[in-house]
Every structure is written in C-alpha cells, then in structure tokens.
Amino acid sequence: MHEVSIVQALIENIDSQLAAQNVRRVSSVRVRRGSTFSADALEQAFSALVPGTRLEGAALLVETFDTRFTCADCGHSQTITSDDLTGHFFLCPSCDALQEIDEAHDLELLEVRAEE
C-alpha cells in the first residue's frame, strides 16, 4: 500500500515547513485526491501518521477528482477508481491490455490552515 508512503512524505514536508515558520499547530489540511487513490487508505494513513507532528488533531478535508483512462491499444475510455486497480495496474475491460497507473500524482496539497 504505497498510499502510506505518499501520505507520509506529504506530512513530513508540511511539518518541516511549519517548523521553519515556527507554527505549532494545524487546524486543517485540505487535499485533492484522484479517484484511483483510495480514500480509506488516505484517511487511515493520515490518522496513523500525524500523532507527534504539528498536524496532530488537524481535520483532513478531501476533495476528489476523476482519473480518466484511455487505452492506448483500443481507445476504450472510462473513469477509474481504486476498486478498478490491481496494485498499480488497470486491465482494460475491452481488450485486456494492462496499463500501469501512477497514483503518486493523485494526491495534491491544496491548503494548510495553521494556528499561531
């Protein structure tokens, strides 16, 4: 479950930037996730990794955008979700072509609200 490593990197990046600005506490973190990025994995990772950081107790606000897939072999197009994936791979339902989906780009930090 590499979602955990992506969330961990995000939290570490935010925490280190806040430390440099002498921010002690964060009230909320707003992110945008692609439909291939598991919402459950995101929330679980965030909850598990924020204790002991400036993000502890912060609300996680999540927006979702659709991840579109267009098969290079047959042209089939659809929105895919984490349920459509096997690991990082999507199997085209029209022609059975296997396509790797890079979920690392499916999580975007939008806003951090800090309290001074």
Summary of the structure (lengths in Angstrom):
residues: 116
radius of gyration: 16.6
end to end distance: 34.5
largest distance: 55.1
contacts: 326
relative contact order: 0.27
helix: 31%
strand: 36%
